[in-house]
Amino acid sequence: MSNNVGDIMKINYFHVLLLYCLKQFKGERSTSAIYHLLKGKKSSQTIQDGKLFKVSHLFGLYPRLEHTVTKSIWDQMIKEDLIMQVPEKHYVLTDKAEIILEHVLKDNPIPPHLNGWKYGDVGRLFWRRLSLLVQVVSNFTYNRRDYLPLTKNEVDLHWVKFLLRTLRESKSELNDKLYKEMSTVLSNVSEQEAMIFVWKLTSSKRIGLTYEQIASKLTLDEEYVYLCFWNVIHQIIDKHQEEHGSYPFLHSIIQEEFKDNVLTSSSNRTKSFLMEGKSITEIAAIRNLKVSTIEDHIVEITLHDQQFSPTDFITDEDFTIISATINQLNTHQLKKVREELNNQYTYFEIRLAFALIGRGR
């Protein structure tokens, strides 16, 4: 981030991320929607918003984010004339914020390989296992046993022990294999991002640095360093998915954990019942859920499963009419679309139309 802009406005890259999301939402969603997106709330609305407003890559990047933190920042932004209120208690950027956002993103654009929706959970698991594995192998190579493991998580510790027993390779072979694969995947990222990643690792000779320490070394914003780090993780996993045969060691870390199916488990269960020909009311009764919850699942399935056709719930003719109205109004607000169509369609049908548009129909 440009130091001048940052000093004048007293903002960090996380503030910039909030402004970016607000701009993407175009005043059609509340600031709470941004909080739910960044925290990774797996609700149908948040998932659909991520897709419709093209911010799914930021989903769940801050799983420990507190609502009080974002609320405090929004309040500060109002005072500094960065955002202004529009109808329905939503907010948009002021000209002042637009200029700041443009300047910052020009110098430091949002890292391009972030994919929070697809790799958020598996990325955190990958990092926990990989960082622990690097520490163990490094100390193993130098015959050092008097060290504290990075985590007390018994599941992760057991996984590393099990992997090392399974591989049955010598210390030097393990070290060389891991080093070779890591060097290869890091050759695909920028020099700066490679440094960030390596500095986060703990070996037998040094403790991994914090984001703050790395930011100080590189004279960068700490929040930007955080995003660059996860950009590397997501890029490594993406590369691994394309060429997992070339990275057997890295593949072993997440081969049983990675799921290409991005649907939530509850939506997957609903999908199974739909495939059996059961109606919404029947599924709701079987699962002891509200009809509206099952409708949420169907919207999520429609949005993410290209093979699923929701023609039982919205006809092609109705989709044509609703989608034409959406394009005409240039909005993502259900209420506006419904009122324009004289309330002749349900919110569920309109949401399905948005979902079909979101997946590129």
Phi, psi and omega in degrees: 000140179302125182299321181298312179299315182299318181293317183293314186270348180057045179234156175249184186290337176294320175300319179298319179298320178296317179296321178299314179297318180298321178294319179297325182283346172054034178073013183257359176223159180281167177294335177296328179297325179290318177302312181298323179296308184291328179283333177093038178290121184270057174263157181301320182295313181295318179297316180292320178300319180302317181288312185295321184261009175059047177231018180300333181295342181263000184298128173068019180286343180231070185298339181257012182297135178261140181298327180296330180293310181293323180298319178298320180292317178299318179299319179295320181294325176296315181296326182269011176060041178262332177226154178223151185280143175236178181308154179067025176060031174262170183228155174226167180284145171276170177301323180301314180291324178301318181294315179299313181300316180298316181296312184294313183291337176291317180282318183223083180295157177302127182311129192286344184258007177298135178211071184300322182295316184276322189243004184304299182294313182290332178294319179292321177295316179302314182293317179302314182289316183295314182296322177291320179297316179299317180297315182294312181297320180298313179290326178299317182297323182262016177055038178255125181241351182267062178225157178266126179296154183299335184223156173256004180295112185296327180296313180293319180297317179296321180299314181297315179300317181296318180298313182295324177292323182291321184290322177054046179246161180290165181301313182293324179294317178299312181297314181295319182295314180294316179299316182297314181293318179294320179297321181293313182291327180286343176291346180269355180250170181291160180299320181295315181292326177297319178296316179302314182296312182296320180295337178282342182282146176251129179240191178287342186256340180205158178267140178301144182278157175278166177299323180296317180295319179294319179300322179293320180296320186262359184054051179235166175289135182301320181292328178290321177299318179303313180292322178298321179298311181289335174298320178294314180302312182294325178292321178297315180295320180297316179296319180298322180293326180285321187226050186297339178293336181276347183230065184300324180293310179295325179298323181295338183291322186229014186301327181264351185258332185288131180238121179286337179283114185270001179289148174291157183299323180293319178294326177297321178294317178298319180300320179300318179291323177298320179295338177275358178088012181280149181277170179300314182294324178294316180296318179300319180292315180298318185268357181057045179237164177288152176302321181297328178291318177296322176298320176303316180298318182294323176296316179297317179298316180299320183292322189252345182250103183297336183277345183275129178247118183272033184295343176289344186241341177209125182282163178299322180294316180295321178299318180300316181293312182294316182295325177296321179292320178300315179295322180295316181279340183053055184220160173244014181268120183300317184300316180298317180294316182296317180293321179297329180264021175057034176058024181277351177241149179281163176298326178299315180295321180291321178296322177296322178297317177299318181297317179295321176295319182298329180267006171094021179290000000 
